[in-house]
């Protein structure tokens, strides 16, 4: 399961960073079912498999922090037996997963209360927190027009548009990424998720930076949603992921290179606010 989860993370079959972190944390439960002769052997297995999961995507702060916390907490507890190490691992995984899921839920609740009824919104990529915020807001009787960019080259925005189409109270429209400048003038706000915010920079799905830049030019406020645990001030260095060029162009590239970065960097001074489980903060 650990190897399969690591491969899934590498292939980005799961797109929400919070879901990726939960999957990585839960994958470590496999160790509680394996046989280990000594506590030292168990700890080595925990460290080794934790490293496998963390290397699967160094760009996800939530994944990095979740796996590191589980490994460190078990080691720091200095268990006396393999059985105690197993119990500590399970308890720590449950606590970490609970915090990730509650953080996401509370961030969505805070955003749902903030978003204005009848607003026209533009969103990019697929954010489970943005989806949940709109779900909660529409359940409270609010309605929205939502422009959704495709998030090429993997077209993850199409998943967002299909999901929003099932929400009563949301009227979604799918756009090509480069068309955002045409429709932003109609929008009251840009609402996006986040991979992480590190040292005054938002890292999110590639295409976020040009949208935020255009929104700033047009005086359209940009709000970012996500768990407060994704805002990192120290102990984490973001590493971009460069995906296969075949996602951009399936046929062979003859005489030229193809670059396919997964994320871009947006200075927070282009953003109006961030909404997390701890509330709303203006930049």
C-alpha positions as CSV (number, residue, x, y, z in Angstrom):
1,X,0.0,0.0,0.0
2,X,2.8,2.4,0.8
3,X,4.5,1.9,-2.6
4,X,1.2,2.2,-4.4
5,X,0.3,5.4,-2.5
6,X,3.7,6.9,-3.3
7,X,3.2,6.1,-7.0
8,X,-0.3,7.6,-7.0
9,X,1.1,10.8,-5.4
10,X,3.8,10.9,-8.1
11,X,1.2,10.6,-10.8
12,X,-1.1,13.1,-9.1
13,X,-4.1,10.9,-9.5
14,X,-5.3,12.6,-6.3
15,X,-5.3,16.3,-6.9
16,X,-6.2,17.9,-3.5
17,X,-3.2,18.5,-1.3
18,X,-5.2,17.8,1.8
19,X,-6.4,14.5,0.4
20,X,-2.8,13.6,-0.6
21,X,-1.7,14.3,2.9
22,X,-4.4,12.1,4.4
23,X,-3.6,9.2,2.0
24,X,0.1,9.4,2.8
25,X,-0.7,9.4,6.5
26,X,-3.1,6.5,6.3
27,X,-0.6,4.5,4.1
28,X,1.8,4.3,7.2
29,X,-0.9,2.2,9.0
30,X,0.4,-0.7,6.9
31,X,3.4,-0.8,9.2
32,X,1.2,-1.6,12.2
33,X,0.2,-4.9,10.5
34,X,3.8,-6.0,9.6
35,X,6.0,-8.2,11.8
36,X,9.1,-6.6,13.3
37,X,11.6,-8.3,15.6
38,X,12.5,-5.2,17.6
39,X,11.4,-1.6,18.2
40,X,14.6,-0.4,16.4
41,X,13.6,-2.4,13.3
42,X,10.1,-0.9,13.5
43,X,11.4,2.6,13.8
44,X,13.8,2.1,10.8
45,X,10.8,0.8,8.8
46,X,8.7,3.9,9.8
47,X,11.5,6.3,8.9
48,X,12.3,4.5,5.6
49,X,8.6,4.4,4.4
50,X,8.0,7.9,5.6
51,X,10.9,9.1,3.4
52,X,9.4,7.1,0.4
53,X,6.1,9.0,0.9
54,X,7.7,12.4,1.3
55,X,9.9,12.0,-1.7
56,X,6.8,11.1,-3.8
57,X,6.0,14.8,-3.8
58,X,8.4,17.3,-2.1
59,X,6.1,20.2,-3.2
60,X,3.2,19.4,-0.9
61,X,3.8,21.1,2.5
62,X,0.8,19.3,4.0
63,X,2.1,15.9,3.0
64,X,5.6,16.7,4.2
65,X,4.4,18.0,7.6
66,X,1.9,15.2,8.1
67,X,4.4,12.4,7.5
68,X,7.2,14.1,9.4
69,X,4.9,14.6,12.4
70,X,3.9,11.0,12.5
71,X,7.5,9.7,12.3
72,X,8.9,12.3,14.8
73,X,6.1,11.8,17.4
74,X,6.6,8.0,17.5
75,X,10.4,8.3,17.7
76,X,10.2,11.0,20.4
77,X,7.8,8.9,22.5
78,X,10.6,6.2,22.7
79,X,8.3,3.2,22.8
80,X,9.4,0.2,24.8
81,X,7.9,-2.5,22.5
82,X,6.8,-3.0,19.0
83,X,3.2,-3.2,20.2
84,X,3.5,0.2,21.8
85,X,5.1,1.6,18.7
86,X,2.2,0.3,16.6
87,X,-0.3,1.8,19.0
88,X,1.5,5.2,19.0
89,X,1.6,5.1,15.2
90,X,-2.1,4.5,14.9
91,X,-3.0,7.1,17.4
92,X,-0.7,9.7,15.8
93,X,-2.1,9.0,12.4
94,X,-5.7,9.4,13.6
95,X,-4.8,12.7,15.3
96,X,-3.0,14.1,12.2
97,X,-5.8,13.1,9.8
98,X,-8.4,14.5,12.2
99,X,-6.6,17.8,12.3
100,X,-6.2,18.0,8.5
101,X,-9.8,17.2,7.8
102,X,-11.2,19.5,10.5
103,X,-8.9,22.3,9.3
104,X,-10.2,21.9,5.8
105,X,-13.8,21.8,7.0
106,X,-13.5,24.9,9.2
107,X,-11.8,26.8,6.4
108,X,-14.7,25.9,4.1
109,X,-17.2,27.0,6.8
110,X,-15.4,30.4,7.2
111,X,-15.3,30.9,3.5
112,X,-19.0,30.0,3.0
113,X,-19.9,32.6,5.6
114,X,-17.7,35.2,3.9
115,X,-18.7,34.7,0.2
116,X,-21.4,37.1,-0.9
117,X,-24.8,35.8,-2.1
118,X,-25.1,36.3,-5.9
119,X,-21.4,36.8,-6.4
120,X,-19.7,36.0,-9.7
121,X,-16.5,34.1,-8.9
122,X,-13.5,32.8,-10.9
123,X,-11.7,29.7,-9.7
124,X,-8.7,27.8,-11.0
125,X,-7.7,24.1,-10.8
126,X,-9.5,21.8,-8.4
127,X,-9.6,22.6,-4.7
128,X,-11.7,20.4,-2.4
129,X,-11.8,23.3,0.1
130,X,-13.3,25.7,-2.5
131,X,-15.8,23.0,-3.5
132,X,-16.8,22.4,0.1
133,X,-17.1,26.2,0.7
134,X,-19.5,26.5,-2.2
135,X,-21.5,23.5,-1.1
136,X,-22.0,24.9,2.3
137,X,-22.8,28.4,1.0
138,X,-25.5,27.0,-1.4
139,X,-27.0,24.9,1.3
140,X,-27.4,28.1,3.2
141,X,-29.4,29.5,0.3
142,X,-26.7,31.5,-1.5
143,X,-26.2,31.4,-5.3
144,X,-23.1,31.9,-7.4
145,X,-22.0,32.2,-11.0
146,X,-18.6,30.5,-11.2
147,X,-16.1,30.7,-14.0
148,X,-13.7,27.7,-14.0
149,X,-10.4,27.6,-15.8
150,X,-9.4,24.3,-17.3
151,X,-6.0,24.1,-15.5
152,X,-4.1,22.7,-18.5
153,X,-2.4,20.5,-19.4
154,X,-4.2,17.9,-17.3
155,X,-7.5,19.8,-17.5
156,X,-8.2,19.4,-13.8
157,X,-10.6,22.4,-13.9
158,X,-13.0,20.2,-15.9
159,X,-13.4,18.1,-12.8
160,X,-14.3,21.3,-10.9
161,X,-16.9,22.3,-13.5
162,X,-18.5,18.9,-13.4
163,X,-18.7,18.9,-9.6
164,X,-20.1,22.4,-9.5
165,X,-22.7,21.5,-12.1
166,X,-24.3,19.1,-9.6
167,X,-24.7,21.9,-7.0
168,X,-28.1,23.6,-6.9
169,X,-27.4,27.3,-6.7
170,X,-24.1,27.3,-8.7
171,X,-24.0,28.2,-12.4
172,X,-20.6,27.1,-13.7
173,X,-18.9,28.1,-16.9
174,X,-15.7,26.4,-18.1
175,X,-13.0,28.6,-19.7
176,X,-9.6,28.0,-21.3
177,X,-6.8,29.2,-19.0
178,X,-5.8,32.1,-21.3
179,X,-9.4,33.4,-21.4
180,X,-9.4,34.5,-17.8
181,X,-8.6,38.1,-18.6
182,X,-11.7,38.4,-20.7
183,X,-14.1,37.3,-17.9
184,X,-12.4,38.6,-14.8
185,X,-14.0,42.0,-15.5
186,X,-17.4,40.3,-14.8
187,X,-16.1,38.8,-11.5
188,X,-16.6,40.0,-7.9
189,X,-13.8,37.8,-6.6
190,X,-11.2,35.2,-7.5
191,X,-11.3,32.2,-5.1
192,X,-8.6,29.5,-5.3
193,X,-7.1,26.8,-3.0
194,X,-3.5,26.6,-2.1
195,X,-0.7,24.0,-2.1
196,X,1.0,26.1,0.5
197,X,2.1,29.7,1.5
198,X,5.8,29.9,2.3
199,X,7.6,33.1,3.3
200,X,5.2,35.4,1.6
201,X,4.7,33.4,-1.5
202,X,1.6,31.3,-2.6
203,X,2.5,28.1,-4.4
204,X,-0.5,26.7,-6.3
205,X,-1.4,25.0,-9.6
206,X,0.5,26.6,-12.5
207,X,-1.7,29.4,-13.9
208,X,-2.5,30.9,-10.6
209,X,0.1,33.7,-10.9
210,X,-1.2,35.1,-14.2
211,X,-4.7,35.0,-12.9
212,X,-3.8,36.9,-9.7
213,X,-1.7,39.4,-11.7
214,X,-4.6,40.1,-14.1
215,X,-7.0,40.3,-11.2
216,X,-4.8,42.9,-9.4
217,X,-4.7,45.0,-12.6
218,X,-8.5,44.9,-12.8
219,X,-9.0,45.5,-9.0
220,X,-10.7,42.1,-8.6
221,X,-9.8,40.8,-5.1
222,X,-8.2,37.3,-4.8
223,X,-9.0,35.1,-1.8
224,X,-7.1,31.9,-1.0
225,X,-8.7,29.0,0.9
226,X,-7.0,26.3,2.9
227,X,-5.9,24.9,6.2
228,X,-3.7,27.1,8.4
229,X,-1.2,24.2,8.5
230,X,-0.4,25.0,4.8
231,X,1.0,28.4,5.8
232,X,4.6,27.7,6.6
233,X,7.1,30.2,8.0
234,X,10.1,27.9,8.5
235,X,11.3,24.3,8.2
236,X,10.0,23.8,4.6
237,X,11.6,24.7,1.2
238,X,9.2,24.4,-1.7
239,X,10.3,22.2,-4.6
240,X,8.4,22.6,-7.8
241,X,7.4,19.4,-9.7
242,X,8.1,19.1,-13.4
243,X,5.8,16.7,-15.0
244,X,6.3,14.8,-18.3
245,X,6.2,16.9,-21.5
246,X,3.9,14.3,-23.0
247,X,1.1,15.8,-21.0
248,X,1.5,19.0,-23.0
249,X,2.1,17.4,-26.4
250,X,1.6,13.6,-26.8
251,X,3.5,13.4,-30.0
252,X,7.3,13.5,-29.9
253,X,9.0,16.9,-29.7
254,X,11.3,17.1,-32.7
255,X,14.0,19.8,-32.2
256,X,12.6,21.5,-29.2
257,X,12.0,21.0,-25.5
258,X,8.7,20.9,-23.6
259,X,8.5,22.3,-20.1
260,X,5.6,21.3,-17.8
261,X,5.9,22.8,-14.3
262,X,3.0,21.8,-11.9
263,X,3.0,24.9,-9.8
264,X,3.8,28.6,-10.0
265,X,4.7,31.2,-7.4
266,X,2.4,34.2,-6.6
267,X,3.6,37.0,-4.3
268,X,1.0,37.5,-1.5
269,X,0.9,41.2,-2.2
270,X,-1.3,40.2,-5.2
271,X,-3.8,38.6,-2.9
272,X,-6.5,40.3,-0.8
273,X,-6.9,37.7,1.8
274,X,-6.5,34.1,3.0
275,X,-9.3,32.2,4.8
276,X,-8.3,29.2,6.9
277,X,-9.7,27.3,9.9
278,X,-8.4,30.1,12.0
279,X,-10.4,32.8,10.2
280,X,-9.8,35.4,7.5
281,X,-6.6,37.3,7.3
282,X,-6.0,40.2,4.9
283,X,-2.6,40.7,3.2
